[in-house]
Amino acid sequence: MEPLPNKDAITAEWLTDALREGGHLPSGRVSAVEVADIGVGRGYISQASRVTPTYEGGKGPASIVAKTPTFVTLPEYLRPWAAGIIETEVHWYRDASAECTARVPVCYGGTFEERTSYALLMEDLGGLGTLSQTDSCPPDQAPLVVKTLAEMHARWWESDRLREWAWVPSTEQQSAISTPLVQGGWDMFAERMVPRVDPAFLPIGERLVRDWGTLFERGAASGATLIHGDFRIENFLFGERGTPDEIVILDWQLAGYGSGLRDLGYFIGQGFEPAKRKAISEELVELYHATLLEHGVTGYSFEQCLDDYRIGLLASMFIPLIGIRGLEALEPPPPDAGEEAHESFRQLYAAAEGLLALMAERSITAAMDANAGEVLGL
């Protein structure tokens, strides 16, 4: 399977070879492909497309979701990080997704050469329900999400298997690459976001950024597992209750080794309007801990779980902290790129700007409501 520079390189011949290599086209060939953008405005690390093949003399997937390099030129300081998370996702789907207890899209093939040359082909589950990050997770869906997460974490709890996979970023590696990104975004975050949400967060944020390098290690010290890293409602699909598709987890670019409470803190802190979060957060943390114990985790107290949850709320600041600086540094397409590319960029920028403001507000209020500054000594 050859890596691609962009979605325009998805041809019938290329897709034929890719599906054959993965065993998803036993006979015949792809004679034509239709490629359409999906998820415009949801992110600027990869481009997601729906590929609809026409088959000749054989049968394969009716449609496919493809991730390829984006049309957006990332700022130089973000490119190593972006390359790393893209490579992680390709490896995760190829090497680990079959062992995940959560329902995830079937991988039809993946290849990576560098950030500007890769391809990931996945099952198209576009018929399932979605939620926007601006929504609150429905209260009747939240326990399902948390149980799914805890079962997945229990499967990989303190697993030696994770250390055998070189592509799984360790807590030390995650800290090393994220610390300069967080510190580089703090001044802008403190100036633009903190005053409009809660000025009392300022000293907590300053301490958080100062101590960021130890945050991941602290949480992982009491119990580490395979984490999703971007566990928010926009990365879930919802199907009919009681079926295998009742919840599907997408987007594994930030998968790594670390504290599972980072995922839980991210979901609870980002997934609800503040009033709704206050009403349900304690119940969800209790459910998460109970589910861990039900699935074989031992030696992990509820008190430790609560402390790790508060660390997780603080760690979930990562995306808004780096995103605000990254958004300002984005380079629009060149003038000759065409109106379609420029319109896509405008949509992406507007969506990202609104999402970052919402994420900052929810992260700050969740941390303050939980007195998360206490775990930083404040």
C-alpha positions, 0 to 999 in steps of 0.5 A: 500500500503506497502512501499518498500526498493528498486525497486527489491521489486516490485512484481506482488503481491505487485503491485496488492494490490497497484493498487487495493487500489488506484482503478486502478485495479477493477478486476483481478490481476497482474500476472507478472512484468517487471522492468527497470531503467529510468533516470539514472544519473538524480538524486540521491534522488530516483530511477525511474523505468518503471514497465510493468505489465502483467494482468490476468482477469483484466485491469490496466495501461499498464505501470507505473513509480515507484519511490523507494529508490535509491541504492546510500548511501547519506551522513549523513548530507543530509539524513534528507533533503532527507527524508523530500522532498520524503515525500513532493512529496508523499503527494503532489501527493496524496493530491494536484495534482488533484487540480493543474492547470498544467498537472501532471502525474496521481498518482496511489498510494503513501506511505512513512515510511522513506527515505529508505522505500517508493513508488510512482506510477505514470502515464507513459508519456514516449512517450512525448518529453524531454529536457536535462538541458544542452539545452536551452528552445526553444523560442517558448516553453518558453511563454507556460512554463511561463504561465503555471507556473503563472496560477498555482501560481495564483491558490494558491496565498496567499491560506489558504489551503496551511497552512492547509496541514502540509506536505507543508514546510513553508518558515521558515522550508525551511530556517531552513533546507537549511541554513546549507546545503548552508553554508556547500557548499559555500567554495567549490563552491567559490573555484571551481565554482566562479573563472571560471565563474565570480570572481566579484560574490564572494562578492555577494555570500558571502552576499547571504550565510550569509543572506540565512536564510532571503531570502525565507521570503523576497520573500514570504512577498510580495506574497506567493503561492505553489511553485514547487521548482525545476522548470527547463526544465529537469522536463518538458515533451512536447506533441502536441500543443493544447492538454492537454499534451502540457506541463507536470510538473514532480518531486514535491519533493521540493514543498513548500510555498513561493515566486513564483518568486523563480520558475520563477528565477530558470527557466529563470536563468537555462533554457537558454544559457546566450545569449538566456536568455538575449534576452528573460528574460524581456519579460518572467517576464512581461508575468508572471506578466500579467498572474497573474493579468489575473487570479485574483492576486491583489496588486502585482506591476510589480516593486515588481515582478522584485525585487522578480525575482532577489531574485528568481535568487539568491535562485536558487543557492541552488541546485548547492551550496549544490550539489557540497558538496553532490557530493563529499560526495557520497558513491559508492556501496559496492564492492560486489554490482555488476558491474551494480550498480557500472556502474550506480553510475559512470554514475550518478556521471559523469552526476551530475558533469557536470550538477552542473558546468552548473547550477553554470555558468548559475546561476552566470551569470543570477544573475550578468546580473540582478544586483541581488546583489542590493537586498542584499544591494550590 
